[in-house]
Amino acid sequence: MEDEQIRIYDHNRKSIGVTTRKEVHSVGYWHEVFQCWFVRRENGIDYLYFQLRSDVKKDYPGLLDITAAGHLSADESVEDGVREIEEELGIKIEYKELIPLSIIQASIKRENMIDNEIANVFLYKNDKPFDAFNLQKEEVAGLVRADLNDVYDLWIGKREAVNVQGFKITNNGEKVVMNETVHKNHFVPHEDSYYKTVFKEIKQQLSL
């Protein structure tokens, strides 16, 4: 995976070449990613879905993250990114079913990594029950959902925690119910501005 060829860009999103995924993160080159947020309305409540990253992941193990997301290889288009949904969640969705939200430049900086992403963000109105998902065990350890309004309020400082419900897969392969209270530190540390922007856009899209 570290040798995967990734197209890189300057600050104006102009392509400047191709390099390895390892170098992308060590140097901090801008690169494209695909991101898809799932939402489902039940009884008048909009629920936003989060994947639980596997404990064996190199980056951010055990944290809650975007429903499905991944890097785009040098030879892939944004439309090709829809493969991430089937790979990670085990359900097949066509690109035309997605609702484009925005393209966001976002950064996560850690001691040994600079992740400068040009994120192509999409929304999918989910109509599938939790039992329909077949998670990629090497990548995803669970799937939960939370009230979209509560999650938005968490990031704008109106509340300190939210309830998430769903399931996770134990190390021995058993599916168990998740019903937990989580705080901001339980989520992948995307910039606060990223979460605020995306959640606001999702709320606006659902109000149309």
ABEGO torsion letter per residue (X at the ends): XAABBBBBBBAAGBBAEBBBAAAAAAAGBBBBBBBBBBBBBBGGBBBBBBBBBBAABABGBGBBBBABBEBBBAABBAAAAAAAAAAAAGBBBBAAABBBABBBBBBBBBAABBBBBBBBBBBBBBABBAAABBBBAAABABBBBBBAAAAAAAAAGABABBBBBEBBBBAAGBBBBBBBBBBAAABBBBBAAAAAAAAAAAAAAAAX
